[in-house]
Structures are given as C-alpha cells and as structure tokens.
C-alpha cells in the first residue's frame, strides 16, 4: 500500500480549493448571463464581467494543473509569444533591458530565479499582462489588491 506524502496531500487540498473557486466563477458567469437575458444588466456590463471571469478561469485552470503536476520544464507560453512577436531571445532580452542569460532562464522555466521586477519588464515588453506569463504565485496580497482596483471592471454586475 502506497501512502501519500504530506506534500502530495497538501497539493491535492490546494488543487481542490482552486477548483472550487473555478466552479464558483463558472456559476457566477451563468448567473450574470441569466440576469442579462432578463434585462437586469446590460450586455456591455455582462461582456466586461464575462471577460474578467474568463481570464480568472484560465489562471485557475493553470494553477490547478501546476499544483498537481509541478512546474513545467519549458515555459512554452513565453517562447510562443516571443516568436509571435518575431523576436529572437537576444532581441527580447535587450528590449526588456536584461541579460540574455536571465531571459533564457525564464524561457527554460526557472522563473523563481528571476526577480519580479525583471519579469514585469518582460511582460511589458511583450505587451502581455504579468499574470498571463507568470501567474499570481509571485505576487503578494497588496499586489493582487492593486491589480483588482486598477482593473476597469472589478465588481460584479449585481453590485452596482
């Protein structure tokens, strides 16, 4: 009989918590859709809310996967976006104001070795939100609160 390690147990519990949030967001979007159908909220408000929720759903899906399976060996999303922009690693590093060695570490999946400030430079250079490239694991509560306040549509449609 194989027993689970404490880390495996905690990973499963965290993944379940993240999944519960994921399910909650989907329910919120459905409820907002029903309100829109009944004319209780505008289509414009619904679309902004749905866009925000869809973004959060993607983040939660990635977080559940990462929690259960650990970090990936290759940070393919960063590579894909860089290539879509027609940049070499050296060009991307130069535009982000960092060395090629540090940039290469990011593409190889060693994001924990690179400072949040450097990762922010890469996200800005590629014109991609930080959370899309690096997730929220590196942000503190203050950073998340700031992101939510700065978002153009940070409240639910029924809270207005």
Phi and psi in radians as a Rosetta constraint file:
Dihedral C 1 N 2 CA 2 C 2 CIRCULARHARMONIC -1.584 0.35
Dihedral N 2 CA 2 C 2 N 3 CIRCULARHARMONIC 2.220 0.35
Dihedral C 2 N 3 CA 3 C 3 CIRCULARHARMONIC -1.760 0.35
Dihedral N 3 CA 3 C 3 N 4 CIRCULARHARMONIC 2.536 0.35
Dihedral C 3 N 4 CA 4 C 4 CIRCULARHARMONIC -1.390 0.35
Dihedral N 4 CA 4 C 4 N 5 CIRCULARHARMONIC 2.528 0.35
Dihedral C 4 N 5 CA 5 C 5 CIRCULARHARMONIC -1.361 0.35
Dihedral N 5 CA 5 C 5 N 6 CIRCULARHARMONIC 2.862 0.35
Dihedral C 5 N 6 CA 6 C 6 CIRCULARHARMONIC -1.027 0.35
Dihedral N 6 CA 6 C 6 N 7 CIRCULARHARMONIC -0.695 0.35
Dihedral C 6 N 7 CA 7 C 7 CIRCULARHARMONIC -1.063 0.35
Dihedral N 7 CA 7 C 7 N 8 CIRCULARHARMONIC -0.754 0.35
Dihedral C 7 N 8 CA 8 C 8 CIRCULARHARMONIC -1.116 0.35
Dihedral N 8 CA 8 C 8 N 9 CIRCULARHARMONIC -0.722 0.35
Dihedral C 8 N 9 CA 9 C 9 CIRCULARHARMONIC -1.105 0.35
Dihedral N 9 CA 9 C 9 N 10 CIRCULARHARMONIC -0.802 0.35
Dihedral C 9 N 10 CA 10 C 10 CIRCULARHARMONIC -1.146 0.35
Dihedral N 10 CA 10 C 10 N 11 CIRCULARHARMONIC -0.669 0.35
Dihedral C 10 N 11 CA 11 C 11 CIRCULARHARMONIC -1.061 0.35
Dihedral N 11 CA 11 C 11 N 12 CIRCULARHARMONIC -0.767 0.35
Dihedral C 11 N 12 CA 12 C 12 CIRCULARHARMONIC -1.132 0.35
Dihedral N 12 CA 12 C 12 N 13 CIRCULARHARMONIC -0.720 0.35
Dihedral C 12 N 13 CA 13 C 13 CIRCULARHARMONIC -1.130 0.35
Dihedral N 13 CA 13 C 13 N 14 CIRCULARHARMONIC -0.750 0.35
Dihedral C 13 N 14 CA 14 C 14 CIRCULARHARMONIC -1.119 0.35
Dihedral N 14 CA 14 C 14 N 15 CIRCULARHARMONIC -0.758 0.35
Dihedral C 14 N 15 CA 15 C 15 CIRCULARHARMONIC -1.063 0.35
Dihedral N 15 CA 15 C 15 N 16 CIRCULARHARMONIC -0.681 0.35
Dihedral C 15 N 16 CA 16 C 16 CIRCULARHARMONIC -1.143 0.35
Dihedral N 16 CA 16 C 16 N 17 CIRCULARHARMONIC -0.725 0.35
Dihedral C 16 N 17 CA 17 C 17 CIRCULARHARMONIC -1.081 0.35
Dihedral N 17 CA 17 C 17 N 18 CIRCULARHARMONIC -0.801 0.35
Dihedral C 17 N 18 CA 18 C 18 CIRCULARHARMONIC -1.084 0.35
Dihedral N 18 CA 18 C 18 N 19 CIRCULARHARMONIC -0.719 0.35
Dihedral C 18 N 19 CA 19 C 19 CIRCULARHARMONIC -1.111 0.35
Dihedral N 19 CA 19 C 19 N 20 CIRCULARHARMONIC -0.682 0.35
Dihedral C 19 N 20 CA 20 C 20 CIRCULARHARMONIC -1.070 0.35
Dihedral N 20 CA 20 C 20 N 21 CIRCULARHARMONIC -0.709 0.35
Dihedral C 20 N 21 CA 21 C 21 CIRCULARHARMONIC -1.119 0.35
Dihedral N 21 CA 21 C 21 N 22 CIRCULARHARMONIC -0.710 0.35
Dihedral C 21 N 22 CA 22 C 22 CIRCULARHARMONIC -1.011 0.35
Dihedral N 22 CA 22 C 22 N 23 CIRCULARHARMONIC -0.866 0.35
Dihedral C 22 N 23 CA 23 C 23 CIRCULARHARMONIC -1.088 0.35
Dihedral N 23 CA 23 C 23 N 24 CIRCULARHARMONIC -0.702 0.35
Dihedral C 23 N 24 CA 24 C 24 CIRCULARHARMONIC -1.063 0.35
Dihedral N 24 CA 24 C 24 N 25 CIRCULARHARMONIC -0.735 0.35
Dihedral C 24 N 25 CA 25 C 25 CIRCULARHARMONIC -1.105 0.35
Dihedral N 25 CA 25 C 25 N 26 CIRCULARHARMONIC -0.731 0.35
Dihedral C 25 N 26 CA 26 C 26 CIRCULARHARMONIC -1.078 0.35
Dihedral N 26 CA 26 C 26 N 27 CIRCULARHARMONIC -0.736 0.35
Dihedral C 26 N 27 CA 27 C 27 CIRCULARHARMONIC -1.098 0.35
Dihedral N 27 CA 27 C 27 N 28 CIRCULARHARMONIC -0.719 0.35
Dihedral C 27 N 28 CA 28 C 28 CIRCULARHARMONIC -1.066 0.35
Dihedral N 28 CA 28 C 28 N 29 CIRCULARHARMONIC -0.729 0.35
Dihedral C 28 N 29 CA 29 C 29 CIRCULARHARMONIC -1.140 0.35
Dihedral N 29 CA 29 C 29 N 30 CIRCULARHARMONIC -0.734 0.35
Dihedral C 29 N 30 CA 30 C 30 CIRCULARHARMONIC -1.080 0.35
Dihedral N 30 CA 30 C 30 N 31 CIRCULARHARMONIC -0.755 0.35
Dihedral C 30 N 31 CA 31 C 31 CIRCULARHARMONIC -1.103 0.35
Dihedral N 31 CA 31 C 31 N 32 CIRCULARHARMONIC -0.728 0.35
Dihedral C 31 N 32 CA 32 C 32 CIRCULARHARMONIC -1.132 0.35
Dihedral N 32 CA 32 C 32 N 33 CIRCULARHARMONIC -0.656 0.35
Dihedral C 32 N 33 CA 33 C 33 CIRCULARHARMONIC -1.074 0.35
Dihedral N 33 CA 33 C 33 N 34 CIRCULARHARMONIC -0.771 0.35
Dihedral C 33 N 34 CA 34 C 34 CIRCULARHARMONIC -1.098 0.35
Dihedral N 34 CA 34 C 34 N 35 CIRCULARHARMONIC -0.685 0.35
Dihedral C 34 N 35 CA 35 C 35 CIRCULARHARMONIC -1.117 0.35
Dihedral N 35 CA 35 C 35 N 36 CIRCULARHARMONIC -0.680 0.35
Dihedral C 35 N 36 CA 36 C 36 CIRCULARHARMONIC -1.122 0.35
Dihedral N 36 CA 36 C 36 N 37 CIRCULARHARMONIC -0.744 0.35
Dihedral C 36 N 37 CA 37 C 37 CIRCULARHARMONIC -1.075 0.35
Dihedral N 37 CA 37 C 37 N 38 CIRCULARHARMONIC -0.600 0.35
Dihedral C 37 N 38 CA 38 C 38 CIRCULARHARMONIC -1.466 0.35
Dihedral N 38 CA 38 C 38 N 39 CIRCULARHARMONIC -0.059 0.35
Dihedral C 38 N 39 CA 39 C 39 CIRCULARHARMONIC 1.422 0.35
Dihedral N 39 CA 39 C 39 N 40 CIRCULARHARMONIC 0.256 0.35
Dihedral C 39 N 40 CA 40 C 40 CIRCULARHARMONIC -1.378 0.35
Dihedral N 40 CA 40 C 40 N 41 CIRCULARHARMONIC -0.414 0.35
Dihedral C 40 N 41 CA 41 C 41 CIRCULARHARMONIC -2.372 0.35
Dihedral N 41 CA 41 C 41 N 42 CIRCULARHARMONIC 2.707 0.35
Dihedral C 41 N 42 CA 42 C 42 CIRCULARHARMONIC -1.324 0.35
Dihedral N 42 CA 42 C 42 N 43 CIRCULARHARMONIC 2.753 0.35
Dihedral C 42 N 43 CA 43 C 43 CIRCULARHARMONIC -1.075 0.35
Dihedral N 43 CA 43 C 43 N 44 CIRCULARHARMONIC -0.682 0.35
Dihedral C 43 N 44 CA 44 C 44 CIRCULARHARMONIC -1.091 0.35
Dihedral N 44 CA 44 C 44 N 45 CIRCULARHARMONIC -0.801 0.35
Dihedral C 44 N 45 CA 45 C 45 CIRCULARHARMONIC -1.094 0.35
Dihedral N 45 CA 45 C 45 N 46 CIRCULARHARMONIC -0.747 0.35
Dihedral C 45 N 46 CA 46 C 46 CIRCULARHARMONIC -1.073 0.35
Dihedral N 46 CA 46 C 46 N 47 CIRCULARHARMONIC -0.796 0.35
Dihedral C 46 N 47 CA 47 C 47 CIRCULARHARMONIC -1.098 0.35
Dihedral N 47 CA 47 C 47 N 48 CIRCULARHARMONIC -0.694 0.35
Dihedral C 47 N 48 CA 48 C 48 CIRCULARHARMONIC -1.134 0.35
Dihedral N 48 CA 48 C 48 N 49 CIRCULARHARMONIC -0.759 0.35
Dihedral C 48 N 49 CA 49 C 49 CIRCULARHARMONIC -1.111 0.35
Dihedral N 49 CA 49 C 49 N 50 CIRCULARHARMONIC -0.780 0.35
Dihedral C 49 N 50 CA 50 C 50 CIRCULARHARMONIC -1.083 0.35
Dihedral N 50 CA 50 C 50 N 51 CIRCULARHARMONIC -0.724 0.35
Dihedral C 50 N 51 CA 51 C 51 CIRCULARHARMONIC -1.063 0.35
Dihedral N 51 CA 51 C 51 N 52 CIRCULARHARMONIC -0.776 0.35
Dihedral C 51 N 52 CA 52 C 52 CIRCULARHARMONIC -1.086 0.35
Dihedral N 52 CA 52 C 52 N 53 CIRCULARHARMONIC -0.823 0.35
Dihedral C 52 N 53 CA 53 C 53 CIRCULARHARMONIC -1.108 0.35
Dihedral N 53 CA 53 C 53 N 54 CIRCULARHARMONIC -0.718 0.35
Dihedral C 53 N 54 CA 54 C 54 CIRCULARHARMONIC -1.067 0.35
Dihedral N 54 CA 54 C 54 N 55 CIRCULARHARMONIC -0.677 0.35
Dihedral C 54 N 55 CA 55 C 55 CIRCULARHARMONIC -1.112 0.35
Dihedral N 55 CA 55 C 55 N 56 CIRCULARHARMONIC -0.797 0.35
Dihedral C 55 N 56 CA 56 C 56 CIRCULARHARMONIC -1.128 0.35
Dihedral N 56 CA 56 C 56 N 57 CIRCULARHARMONIC -0.637 0.35
Dihedral C 56 N 57 CA 57 C 57 CIRCULARHARMONIC -1.085 0.35
Dihedral N 57 CA 57 C 57 N 58 CIRCULARHARMONIC -0.745 0.35
Dihedral C 57 N 58 CA 58 C 58 CIRCULARHARMONIC -1.071 0.35
Dihedral N 58 CA 58 C 58 N 59 CIRCULARHARMONIC -0.737 0.35
Dihedral C 58 N 59 CA 59 C 59 CIRCULARHARMONIC -1.101 0.35
Dihedral N 59 CA 59 C 59 N 60 CIRCULARHARMONIC -0.763 0.35
Dihedral C 59 N 60 CA 60 C 60 CIRCULARHARMONIC -1.140 0.35
Dihedral N 60 CA 60 C 60 N 61 CIRCULARHARMONIC -0.693 0.35
Dihedral C 60 N 61 CA 61 C 61 CIRCULARHARMONIC -1.041 0.35
Dihedral N 61 CA 61 C 61 N 62 CIRCULARHARMONIC -0.779 0.35
Dihedral C 61 N 62 CA 62 C 62 CIRCULARHARMONIC -1.144 0.35
Dihedral N 62 CA 62 C 62 N 63 CIRCULARHARMONIC -0.675 0.35
Dihedral C 62 N 63 CA 63 C 63 CIRCULARHARMONIC -1.161 0.35
Dihedral N 63 CA 63 C 63 N 64 CIRCULARHARMONIC -0.697 0.35
Dihedral C 63 N 64 CA 64 C 64 CIRCULARHARMONIC -1.102 0.35
Dihedral N 64 CA 64 C 64 N 65 CIRCULARHARMONIC -0.816 0.35
Dihedral C 64 N 65 CA 65 C 65 CIRCULARHARMONIC -1.050 0.35
Dihedral N 65 CA 65 C 65 N 66 CIRCULARHARMONIC -0.840 0.35
Dihedral C 65 N 66 CA 66 C 66 CIRCULARHARMONIC -1.098 0.35
Dihedral N 66 CA 66 C 66 N 67 CIRCULARHARMONIC -0.679 0.35
Dihedral C 66 N 67 CA 67 C 67 CIRCULARHARMONIC -1.121 0.35
Dihedral N 67 CA 67 C 67 N 68 CIRCULARHARMONIC -0.745 0.35
Dihedral C 67 N 68 CA 68 C 68 CIRCULARHARMONIC -1.368 0.35
Dihedral N 68 CA 68 C 68 N 69 CIRCULARHARMONIC -0.600 0.35
Dihedral C 68 N 69 CA 69 C 69 CIRCULARHARMONIC -1.947 0.35
Dihedral N 69 CA 69 C 69 N 70 CIRCULARHARMONIC -0.120 0.35
Dihedral C 69 N 70 CA 70 C 70 CIRCULARHARMONIC 1.419 0.35
Dihedral N 70 CA 70 C 70 N 71 CIRCULARHARMONIC 3.062 0.35
Dihedral C 70 N 71 CA 71 C 71 CIRCULARHARMONIC -1.180 0.35
Dihedral N 71 CA 71 C 71 N 72 CIRCULARHARMONIC 2.623 0.35
Dihedral C 71 N 72 CA 72 C 72 CIRCULARHARMONIC -1.368 0.35
Dihedral N 72 CA 72 C 72 N 73 CIRCULARHARMONIC 2.681 0.35
Dihedral C 72 N 73 CA 73 C 73 CIRCULARHARMONIC -1.243 0.35
Dihedral N 73 CA 73 C 73 N 74 CIRCULARHARMONIC -0.594 0.35
Dihedral C 73 N 74 CA 74 C 74 CIRCULARHARMONIC -2.140 0.35
Dihedral N 74 CA 74 C 74 N 75 CIRCULARHARMONIC 2.306 0.35
Dihedral C 74 N 75 CA 75 C 75 CIRCULARHARMONIC -1.572 0.35
Dihedral N 75 CA 75 C 75 N 76 CIRCULARHARMONIC 1.276 0.35
Dihedral C 75 N 76 CA 76 C 76 CIRCULARHARMONIC -1.107 0.35
Dihedral N 76 CA 76 C 76 N 77 CIRCULARHARMONIC -0.522 0.35
Dihedral C 76 N 77 CA 77 C 77 CIRCULARHARMONIC -1.089 0.35
Dihedral N 77 CA 77 C 77 N 78 CIRCULARHARMONIC -0.757 0.35
Dihedral C 77 N 78 CA 78 C 78 CIRCULARHARMONIC -1.083 0.35
Dihedral N 78 CA 78 C 78 N 79 CIRCULARHARMONIC -0.759 0.35
Dihedral C 78 N 79 CA 79 C 79 CIRCULARHARMONIC -1.091 0.35
Dihedral N 79 CA 79 C 79 N 80 CIRCULARHARMONIC -0.817 0.35
Dihedral C 79 N 80 CA 80 C 80 CIRCULARHARMONIC -1.035 0.35
Dihedral N 80 CA 80 C 80 N 81 CIRCULARHARMONIC -0.799 0.35
Dihedral C 80 N 81 CA 81 C 81 CIRCULARHARMONIC -1.152 0.35
Dihedral N 81 CA 81 C 81 N 82 CIRCULARHARMONIC -0.737 0.35
Dihedral C 81 N 82 CA 82 C 82 CIRCULARHARMONIC -1.037 0.35
Dihedral N 82 CA 82 C 82 N 83 CIRCULARHARMONIC -0.776 0.35
Dihedral C 82 N 83 CA 83 C 83 CIRCULARHARMONIC -1.169 0.35
Dihedral N 83 CA 83 C 83 N 84 CIRCULARHARMONIC -0.654 0.35
Dihedral C 83 N 84 CA 84 C 84 CIRCULARHARMONIC -1.054 0.35
Dihedral N 84 CA 84 C 84 N 85 CIRCULARHARMONIC -0.571 0.35
Dihedral C 84 N 85 CA 85 C 85 CIRCULARHARMONIC -1.418 0.35
Dihedral N 85 CA 85 C 85 N 86 CIRCULARHARMONIC -0.064 0.35
Dihedral C 85 N 86 CA 86 C 86 CIRCULARHARMONIC 1.271 0.35
Dihedral N 86 CA 86 C 86 N 87 CIRCULARHARMONIC 0.529 0.35
Dihedral C 86 N 87 CA 87 C 87 CIRCULARHARMONIC -1.889 0.35
Dihedral N 87 CA 87 C 87 N 88 CIRCULARHARMONIC 2.532 0.35
Dihedral C 87 N 88 CA 88 C 88 CIRCULARHARMONIC -1.461 0.35
Dihedral N 88 CA 88 C 88 N 89 CIRCULARHARMONIC 2.941 0.35
Dihedral C 88 N 89 CA 89 C 89 CIRCULARHARMONIC -1.019 0.35
Dihedral N 89 CA 89 C 89 N 90 CIRCULARHARMONIC -0.766 0.35
Dihedral C 89 N 90 CA 90 C 90 CIRCULARHARMONIC -1.089 0.35
Dihedral N 90 CA 90 C 90 N 91 CIRCULARHARMONIC -0.753 0.35
Dihedral C 90 N 91 CA 91 C 91 CIRCULARHARMONIC -1.132 0.35
Dihedral N 91 CA 91 C 91 N 92 CIRCULARHARMONIC -0.734 0.35
Dihedral C 91 N 92 CA 92 C 92 CIRCULARHARMONIC -1.109 0.35
Dihedral N 92 CA 92 C 92 N 93 CIRCULARHARMONIC -0.766 0.35
Dihedral C 92 N 93 CA 93 C 93 CIRCULARHARMONIC -1.070 0.35
Dihedral N 93 CA 93 C 93 N 94 CIRCULARHARMONIC -0.797 0.35
Dihedral C 93 N 94 CA 94 C 94 CIRCULARHARMONIC -1.081 0.35
Dihedral N 94 CA 94 C 94 N 95 CIRCULARHARMONIC -0.801 0.35
Dihedral C 94 N 95 CA 95 C 95 CIRCULARHARMONIC -1.115 0.35
Dihedral N 95 CA 95 C 95 N 96 CIRCULARHARMONIC -0.550 0.35
Dihedral C 95 N 96 CA 96 C 96 CIRCULARHARMONIC -1.463 0.35
Dihedral N 96 CA 96 C 96 N 97 CIRCULARHARMONIC -0.141 0.35
Dihedral C 96 N 97 CA 97 C 97 CIRCULARHARMONIC 1.299 0.35
Dihedral N 97 CA 97 C 97 N 98 CIRCULARHARMONIC 0.647 0.35
Dihedral C 97 N 98 CA 98 C 98 CIRCULARHARMONIC -2.411 0.35
Dihedral N 98 CA 98 C 98 N 99 CIRCULARHARMONIC 2.927 0.35
Dihedral C 98 N 99 CA 99 C 99 CIRCULARHARMONIC -1.314 0.35
Dihedral N 99 CA 99 C 99 N 100 CIRCULARHARMONIC 2.721 0.35
Dihedral C 99 N 100 CA 100 C 100 CIRCULARHARMONIC -1.066 0.35
Dihedral N 100 CA 100 C 100 N 101 CIRCULARHARMONIC -0.650 0.35
Dihedral C 100 N 101 CA 101 C 101 CIRCULARHARMONIC -1.054 0.35
Dihedral N 101 CA 101 C 101 N 102 CIRCULARHARMONIC -0.797 0.35
Dihedral C 101 N 102 CA 102 C 102 CIRCULARHARMONIC -1.173 0.35
Dihedral N 102 CA 102 C 102 N 103 CIRCULARHARMONIC -0.720 0.35
Dihedral C 102 N 103 CA 103 C 103 CIRCULARHARMONIC -1.095 0.35
Dihedral N 103 CA 103 C 103 N 104 CIRCULARHARMONIC -0.754 0.35
Dihedral C 103 N 104 CA 104 C 104 CIRCULARHARMONIC -1.066 0.35
Dihedral N 104 CA 104 C 104 N 105 CIRCULARHARMONIC -0.639 0.35
Dihedral C 104 N 105 CA 105 C 105 CIRCULARHARMONIC -1.028 0.35
Dihedral N 105 CA 105 C 105 N 106 CIRCULARHARMONIC -0.728 0.35
Dihedral C 105 N 106 CA 106 C 106 CIRCULARHARMONIC -1.064 0.35
Dihedral N 106 CA 106 C 106 N 107 CIRCULARHARMONIC -0.805 0.35
Dihedral C 106 N 107 CA 107 C 107 CIRCULARHARMONIC -1.175 0.35
Dihedral N 107 CA 107 C 107 N 108 CIRCULARHARMONIC -0.421 0.35
Dihedral C 107 N 108 CA 108 C 108 CIRCULARHARMONIC -1.497 0.35
Dihedral N 108 CA 108 C 108 N 109 CIRCULARHARMONIC -0.042 0.35
Dihedral C 108 N 109 CA 109 C 109 CIRCULARHARMONIC 1.690 0.35
Dihedral N 109 CA 109 C 109 N 110 CIRCULARHARMONIC 0.134 0.35
Dihedral C 109 N 110 CA 110 C 110 CIRCULARHARMONIC -1.647 0.35
Dihedral N 110 CA 110 C 110 N 111 CIRCULARHARMONIC 0.919 0.35
Dihedral C 110 N 111 CA 111 C 111 CIRCULARHARMONIC -1.162 0.35
Dihedral N 111 CA 111 C 111 N 112 CIRCULARHARMONIC -0.408 0.35
Dihedral C 111 N 112 CA 112 C 112 CIRCULARHARMONIC -1.229 0.35
Dihedral N 112 CA 112 C 112 N 113 CIRCULARHARMONIC -0.306 0.35
Dihedral C 112 N 113 CA 113 C 113 CIRCULARHARMONIC -1.492 0.35
Dihedral N 113 CA 113 C 113 N 114 CIRCULARHARMONIC -0.229 0.35
Dihedral C 113 N 114 CA 114 C 114 CIRCULARHARMONIC -1.850 0.35
Dihedral N 114 CA 114 C 114 N 115 CIRCULARHARMONIC 2.395 0.35
Dihedral C 114 N 115 CA 115 C 115 CIRCULARHARMONIC -1.134 0.35
Dihedral N 115 CA 115 C 115 N 116 CIRCULARHARMONIC 2.706 0.35
Dihedral C 115 N 116 CA 116 C 116 CIRCULARHARMONIC -1.053 0.35
Dihedral N 116 CA 116 C 116 N 117 CIRCULARHARMONIC -0.611 0.35
Dihedral C 116 N 117 CA 117 C 117 CIRCULARHARMONIC -1.117 0.35
Dihedral N 117 CA 117 C 117 N 118 CIRCULARHARMONIC -0.741 0.35
Dihedral C 117 N 118 CA 118 C 118 CIRCULARHARMONIC -1.167 0.35
Dihedral N 118 CA 118 C 118 N 119 CIRCULARHARMONIC -0.710 0.35
Dihedral C 118 N 119 CA 119 C 119 CIRCULARHARMONIC -1.127 0.35
Dihedral N 119 CA 119 C 119 N 120 CIRCULARHARMONIC -0.639 0.35
Dihedral C 119 N 120 CA 120 C 120 CIRCULARHARMONIC -1.100 0.35
Dihedral N 120 CA 120 C 120 N 121 CIRCULARHARMONIC -0.685 0.35
Dihedral C 120 N 121 CA 121 C 121 CIRCULARHARMONIC -1.079 0.35
Dihedral N 121 CA 121 C 121 N 122 CIRCULARHARMONIC -0.718 0.35
Dihedral C 121 N 122 CA 122 C 122 CIRCULARHARMONIC -1.132 0.35
Dihedral N 122 CA 122 C 122 N 123 CIRCULARHARMONIC -0.787 0.35
Dihedral C 122 N 123 CA 123 C 123 CIRCULARHARMONIC -1.056 0.35
Dihedral N 123 CA 123 C 123 N 124 CIRCULARHARMONIC -0.776 0.35
Dihedral C 123 N 124 CA 124 C 124 CIRCULARHARMONIC -1.112 0.35
Dihedral N 124 CA 124 C 124 N 125 CIRCULARHARMONIC -0.745 0.35
Dihedral C 124 N 125 CA 125 C 125 CIRCULARHARMONIC -1.072 0.35
Dihedral N 125 CA 125 C 125 N 126 CIRCULARHARMONIC -0.679 0.35
Dihedral C 125 N 126 CA 126 C 126 CIRCULARHARMONIC -1.495 0.35
Dihedral N 126 CA 126 C 126 N 127 CIRCULARHARMONIC -0.081 0.35
Dihedral C 126 N 127 CA 127 C 127 CIRCULARHARMONIC 1.009 0.35
Dihedral N 127 CA 127 C 127 N 128 CIRCULARHARMONIC 0.820 0.35
Dihedral C 127 N 128 CA 128 C 128 CIRCULARHARMONIC -2.245 0.35
Dihedral N 128 CA 128 C 128 N 129 CIRCULARHARMONIC 2.402 0.35
Dihedral C 128 N 129 CA 129 C 129 CIRCULARHARMONIC -1.010 0.35
Dihedral N 129 CA 129 C 129 N 130 CIRCULARHARMONIC 2.441 0.35
Dihedral C 129 N 130 CA 130 C 130 CIRCULARHARMONIC -0.863 0.35
Dihedral N 130 CA 130 C 130 N 131 CIRCULARHARMONIC -0.829 0.35
Dihedral C 130 N 131 CA 131 C 131 CIRCULARHARMONIC -1.069 0.35
Dihedral N 131 CA 131 C 131 N 132 CIRCULARHARMONIC -0.537 0.35
Dihedral C 131 N 132 CA 132 C 132 CIRCULARHARMONIC -1.168 0.35
Dihedral N 132 CA 132 C 132 N 133 CIRCULARHARMONIC -0.578 0.35
Dihedral C 132 N 133 CA 133 C 133 CIRCULARHARMONIC -1.584 0.35
Dihedral N 133 CA 133 C 133 N 134 CIRCULARHARMONIC -0.683 0.35
Dihedral C 133 N 134 CA 134 C 134 CIRCULARHARMONIC -2.146 0.35
Dihedral N 134 CA 134 C 134 N 135 CIRCULARHARMONIC 0.000 0.35
Dihedral C 134 N 135 CA 135 C 135 CIRCULARHARMONIC 1.248 0.35
Dihedral N 135 CA 135 C 135 N 136 CIRCULARHARMONIC -3.071 0.35
Dihedral C 135 N 136 CA 136 C 136 CIRCULARHARMONIC -1.784 0.35
Dihedral N 136 CA 136 C 136 N 137 CIRCULARHARMONIC -0.028 0.35
Dihedral C 136 N 137 CA 137 C 137 CIRCULARHARMONIC -1.032 0.35
Dihedral N 137 CA 137 C 137 N 138 CIRCULARHARMONIC -0.436 0.35
Dihedral C 137 N 138 CA 138 C 138 CIRCULARHARMONIC -1.654 0.35
Dihedral N 138 CA 138 C 138 N 139 CIRCULARHARMONIC -0.035 0.35
Dihedral C 138 N 139 CA 139 C 139 CIRCULARHARMONIC -1.698 0.35
Dihedral N 139 CA 139 C 139 N 140 CIRCULARHARMONIC 2.587 0.35
Dihedral C 139 N 140 CA 140 C 140 CIRCULARHARMONIC -1.600 0.35
Dihedral N 140 CA 140 C 140 N 141 CIRCULARHARMONIC 3.065 0.35
Dihedral C 140 N 141 CA 141 C 141 CIRCULARHARMONIC -1.020 0.35
Dihedral N 141 CA 141 C 141 N 142 CIRCULARHARMONIC -0.705 0.35
Dihedral C 141 N 142 CA 142 C 142 CIRCULARHARMONIC -1.052 0.35
Dihedral N 142 CA 142 C 142 N 143 CIRCULARHARMONIC -0.724 0.35
Dihedral C 142 N 143 CA 143 C 143 CIRCULARHARMONIC -1.134 0.35
Dihedral N 143 CA 143 C 143 N 144 CIRCULARHARMONIC -0.712 0.35
Dihedral C 143 N 144 CA 144 C 144 CIRCULARHARMONIC -1.174 0.35
Dihedral N 144 CA 144 C 144 N 145 CIRCULARHARMONIC -0.766 0.35
Dihedral C 144 N 145 CA 145 C 145 CIRCULARHARMONIC -1.027 0.35
Dihedral N 145 CA 145 C 145 N 146 CIRCULARHARMONIC -0.745 0.35
Dihedral C 145 N 146 CA 146 C 146 CIRCULARHARMONIC -1.093 0.35
Dihedral N 146 CA 146 C 146 N 147 CIRCULARHARMONIC -0.764 0.35
Dihedral C 146 N 147 CA 147 C 147 CIRCULARHARMONIC -1.061 0.35
Dihedral N 147 CA 147 C 147 N 148 CIRCULARHARMONIC -0.754 0.35
Dihedral C 147 N 148 CA 148 C 148 CIRCULARHARMONIC -1.156 0.35
Dihedral N 148 CA 148 C 148 N 149 CIRCULARHARMONIC -0.680 0.35
Dihedral C 148 N 149 CA 149 C 149 CIRCULARHARMONIC -1.181 0.35
Dihedral N 149 CA 149 C 149 N 150 CIRCULARHARMONIC -0.633 0.35
Dihedral C 149 N 150 CA 150 C 150 CIRCULARHARMONIC -1.370 0.35
Dihedral N 150 CA 150 C 150 N 151 CIRCULARHARMONIC -0.319 0.35
Dihedral C 150 N 151 CA 151 C 151 CIRCULARHARMONIC -1.167 0.35
Dihedral N 151 CA 151 C 151 N 152 CIRCULARHARMONIC 2.372 0.35
Dihedral C 151 N 152 CA 152 C 152 CIRCULARHARMONIC -1.116 0.35
Dihedral N 152 CA 152 C 152 N 153 CIRCULARHARMONIC -0.321 0.35
Dihedral C 152 N 153 CA 153 C 153 CIRCULARHARMONIC -2.435 0.35
Dihedral N 153 CA 153 C 153 N 154 CIRCULARHARMONIC 1.377 0.35
Dihedral C 153 N 154 CA 154 C 154 CIRCULARHARMONIC -1.697 0.35
Dihedral N 154 CA 154 C 154 N 155 CIRCULARHARMONIC -0.046 0.35
Dihedral C 154 N 155 CA 155 C 155 CIRCULARHARMONIC -1.983 0.35
Dihedral N 155 CA 155 C 155 N 156 CIRCULARHARMONIC 2.813 0.35
Dihedral C 155 N 156 CA 156 C 156 CIRCULARHARMONIC -1.284 0.35
Dihedral N 156 CA 156 C 156 N 157 CIRCULARHARMONIC 2.652 0.35
Dihedral C 156 N 157 CA 157 C 157 CIRCULARHARMONIC -1.033 0.35
Dihedral N 157 CA 157 C 157 N 158 CIRCULARHARMONIC -0.560 0.35
Dihedral C 157 N 158 CA 158 C 158 CIRCULARHARMONIC -1.414 0.35
Dihedral N 158 CA 158 C 158 N 159 CIRCULARHARMONIC -0.014 0.35
Dihedral C 158 N 159 CA 159 C 159 CIRCULARHARMONIC -1.662 0.35
Dihedral N 159 CA 159 C 159 N 160 CIRCULARHARMONIC 0.010 0.35
